[in-house]
Every structure is written in C-alpha cells, then in structure tokens.
Amino acid sequence: SSDLDLDRISMQVYGALCRFEVEQQGGGACSEELRLVRAFQSMCAWILSIMWHFDGHDRIRSASLWEWASGDPLWASVLVKGVLAFLPAPPGEELPILVPPQLSRLQDEVVVAFTGLHAPDIAFSGEFEADIIADDLDGGFPMAHRTVGLDLHRSRLALAVVDCNLLDALLRRAAAAAESSTSPPSWLPAFAAFLAALTAPCRGDAEAWQAVV
C-alpha cells in the first residue's frame, strides 16, 4: 500500500531537501549535492505522477493527495515542494534524471490539490472514509468542538508549510505560470483562499479548546 511504502522514505526526502536548502543559502552546495537533491525532487515528482496515473482521475484531487501523504501535512508539503522545485535536466548533464511526462501540468495539478487541503472534508476525512460521522454517535461532538478540530487541522497544515518553506515555491510557481500565459493561472483564487484560511485567527472559543486539547 502507499501508506507502507511512502512512509519509509518521507523523513529521508524531507531531511535531504531541507539540508540542501540550508547549504545552498550558505553557498556550500557542490555539484554532487545539486544532483542528489534533483534526484530527491525527481522522486517526489515520479511518486505523484505514478499515483495520479493509477488514481484514474483527470485531475489530482485534494482527497487523493491527502491519502497519498497518509494524512501527514508535512509529507504532503514535502512532496509538493519537491515537484515544484524539480526542473528538466540542464544542457550537458551526464546521465540526466528522467522527467515525468507533462511535468508543467503535474506542477499545476499538485498546487490545486494542495490548496484544497484546508477544507473541512479533508480535516474530517477519517470519518468520511469510515462512513461514520461522530455527531451521529452517542454524545457526539458539538459544533464548537468541530471548529477547534478544523482550527487544529489548519494550524498543522500552516506549520508544515512554514517548516518546508513551501510558500516561496508556491509563489514562484504562480509567477512562472503568470509569465508563461497571457492570463493568470486559474488556481490563483484557490491559492488566495488557502492562504486566507491558514492565516485566519482560530475561531474556537477557550472552553472548547480546553475540552478538545
């Protein structure tokens, strides 16, 4: 299953990409390290390209991306950042790293899917998968507790975006998409809504937070 296979490499990919970013900022990245990080980025791109192919849908859905990332916002952020940072091989590169077909479209698709991860149906996806709504169970969850649950989900997602420095990659993709077309990318409104959701103040009241957390 994707849960078993992908979980084994998530921390290695995350560590490699973050370490390279620090070294690059300090000017210490050599050609071998550049090639290594491109290999890790390629892994992210091929993972999502293959999963998308077998998913059988024309678009990458937010629910699918969340499932492939095993419901882990950090792993989802790492995958998306790897895809967005991956570029075709520079001219003259020995043993060029293979690029998934339609890489540009894949990059746009993962942006659209990722910017939908703040939605309530993703936050409470576990209940939908089990075909159980906790509100229907004895005792249930009052709406105030659900509001806290959604706040927690979005807070974890925001923390993952910051930890991966993903916002810069998203903004660069938006700029590149705008430069290559006469009209702005169609996913810009969804991107704006995503940023608004993640930066909005928590709505849960103190009593509900105490009960949930």
Solvent accessible surface area in square Angstrom, and as a share of the most:
residue,aa,sasa,rsa
1,S,98,0.63
2,S,27,0.17
3,D,66,0.34
4,L,113,0.56
5,D,82,0.43
6,L,17,0.09
7,D,74,0.38
8,R,171,0.62
9,I,50,0.26
10,S,9,0.06
11,M,101,0.45
12,Q,110,0.49
13,V,1,0.00
14,Y,50,0.19
15,G,27,0.26
16,A,7,0.06
17,L,20,0.10
18,C,38,0.23
19,R,134,0.49
20,F,24,0.10
21,E,43,0.19
22,V,103,0.59
23,E,54,0.24
24,Q,100,0.44
25,Q,139,0.62
26,G,69,0.66
27,G,69,0.66
28,G,53,0.51
29,A,30,0.23
30,C,60,0.36
31,S,79,0.51
32,E,123,0.55
33,E,53,0.24
34,L,76,0.38
35,R,88,0.32
36,L,90,0.45
37,V,8,0.04
38,R,31,0.11
39,A,37,0.28
40,F,35,0.15
41,Q,20,0.09
42,S,9,0.06
43,M,72,0.32
44,C,0,0.00
45,A,0,0.00
46,W,78,0.27
47,I,25,0.13
48,L,0,0.00
49,S,18,0.12
50,I,82,0.42
51,M,43,0.19
52,W,32,0.11
53,H,139,0.62
54,F,161,0.67
55,D,41,0.21
56,G,68,0.65
57,H,85,0.38
58,D,105,0.54
59,R,119,0.44
60,I,4,0.02
61,R,106,0.39
62,S,23,0.15
63,A,53,0.41
64,S,2,0.01
65,L,0,0.00
66,W,27,0.09
67,E,104,0.47
68,W,12,0.04
69,A,0,0.00
70,S,43,0.28
71,G,33,0.31
72,D,52,0.27
73,P,25,0.15
74,L,38,0.19
75,W,2,0.01
76,A,0,0.00
77,S,0,0.00
78,V,4,0.02
79,L,0,0.00
80,V,0,0.00
81,K,25,0.11
82,G,0,0.00
83,V,0,0.00
84,L,18,0.09
85,A,35,0.27
86,F,0,0.00
87,L,113,0.56
88,P,83,0.52
89,A,32,0.25
90,P,71,0.45
91,P,141,0.89
92,G,81,0.78
93,E,39,0.18
94,E,147,0.66
95,L,145,0.72
96,P,80,0.50
97,I,26,0.13
98,L,138,0.68
99,V,50,0.29
100,P,3,0.02
101,P,97,0.61
102,Q,122,0.54
103,L,18,0.09
104,S,66,0.43
105,R,85,0.31
106,L,2,0.01
107,Q,9,0.04
108,D,41,0.21
109,E,6,0.03
110,V,0,0.00
111,V,0,0.00
112,V,48,0.27
113,A,1,0.01
114,F,0,0.00
115,T,2,0.01
116,G,19,0.18
117,L,0,0.00
118,H,31,0.14
119,A,26,0.20
120,P,67,0.42
121,D,76,0.40
122,I,5,0.02
123,A,26,0.21
124,F,41,0.17
125,S,20,0.13
126,G,50,0.48
127,E,37,0.17
128,F,112,0.47
129,E,136,0.61
130,A,59,0.46
131,D,130,0.67
132,I,85,0.43
133,I,61,0.31
134,A,10,0.08
135,D,65,0.34
136,D,115,0.60
137,L,102,0.51
138,D,152,0.79
139,G,85,0.82
140,G,24,0.23
141,F,107,0.44
142,P,69,0.44
143,M,140,0.63
144,A,43,0.33
145,H,50,0.22
146,R,30,0.11
147,T,26,0.15
148,V,0,0.00
149,G,20,0.19
150,L,13,0.07
151,D,9,0.05
152,L,39,0.19
153,H,17,0.07
154,R,44,0.16
155,S,50,0.32
156,R,141,0.51
157,L,0,0.00
158,A,25,0.19
159,L,110,0.55
160,A,4,0.03
161,V,12,0.07
162,V,110,0.63
163,D,70,0.36
164,C,5,0.03
165,N,53,0.27
166,L,0,0.00
167,L,69,0.34
168,D,62,0.32
169,A,4,0.03
170,L,0,0.00
171,L,86,0.43
172,R,143,0.52
173,R,38,0.14
174,A,13,0.10
175,A,53,0.41
176,A,47,0.36
177,A,12,0.09
178,A,46,0.35
179,E,152,0.68
180,S,97,0.62
181,S,54,0.35
182,T,152,0.88
183,S,64,0.41
184,P,90,0.57
185,P,19,0.12
186,S,109,0.70
187,W,12,0.04
188,L,59,0.29
189,P,96,0.61
190,A,42,0.32
191,F,8,0.03
192,A,60,0.46
193,A,51,0.39
194,F,0,0.00
195,L,55,0.27
196,A,63,0.49
197,A,18,0.14
198,L,26,0.13
199,T,108,0.63
200,A,55,0.42
201,P,116,0.73
202,C,75,0.45
203,R,152,0.56
204,G,16,0.15
205,D,82,0.42
206,A,87,0.67
207,E,140,0.63
208,A,4,0.03
209,W,62,0.22
210,Q,150,0.66
211,A,66,0.51
212,V,60,0.35
213,V,123,0.70
